[in-house]
């Protein structure tokens, strides 16, 4: 049974609109699942939702996306900070991160990649476009399906709930969270 509820695709961009670190989950042509933290991300279109991520062209995640045309953007929260730190410290070309740091996962329905349990949400994407900026590839993914934690997301990320406290990379191994205080009209 899934720990996520399905959310409308036309608001999927709100899962990343507030600037969290995301984890990009992929599968290699050889069948090895990988996941990597990506701090450079932002929505570029509301409907259908399109998300931009910046990746080094030498990274395994970039190679996997180019090979398969699919990936999943996973939005971690504070409870997953150690997993994010670990995944940022090793290369998917050298380590099978899911075997070295076991976490419960479920498979995506539209993208053959793994979604870690306990995250704030995820967006399954198809490669929609790419442009190069030096050694960085700016990848645009079109949302195919999205899901979110039952408490961590309503029609927006909910930092007032523990499962909605997404993490923001502050440099090195330091992460911050959104304040649990929310100022609503």
Secondary structure as GFF3:
##gff-version 3
##sequence-region A 1 185
A	DSSP	beta_strand	4	6	.	.	.	ID=ss1
A	DSSP	three_ten_helix	9	15	.	.	.	ID=ss2
A	DSSP	beta_strand	22	27	.	.	.	ID=ss3
A	DSSP	beta_strand	33	38	.	.	.	ID=ss4
A	DSSP	beta_strand	41	45	.	.	.	ID=ss5
A	DSSP	beta_strand	50	56	.	.	.	ID=ss6
A	DSSP	alpha_helix	60	68	.	.	.	ID=ss7
A	DSSP	beta_strand	70	75	.	.	.	ID=ss8
A	DSSP	three_ten_helix	78	80	.	.	.	ID=ss9
A	DSSP	alpha_helix	81	89	.	.	.	ID=ss10
A	DSSP	alpha_helix	97	100	.	.	.	ID=ss11
A	DSSP	beta_strand	105	107	.	.	.	ID=ss12
A	DSSP	beta_strand	114	116	.	.	.	ID=ss13
A	DSSP	beta_strand	121	133	.	.	.	ID=ss14
A	DSSP	beta_strand	136	149	.	.	.	ID=ss15
A	DSSP	three_ten_helix	162	164	.	.	.	ID=ss16
A	DSSP	beta_strand	167	171	.	.	.	ID=ss17
A	DSSP	beta_strand	174	177	.	.	.	ID=ss18
###
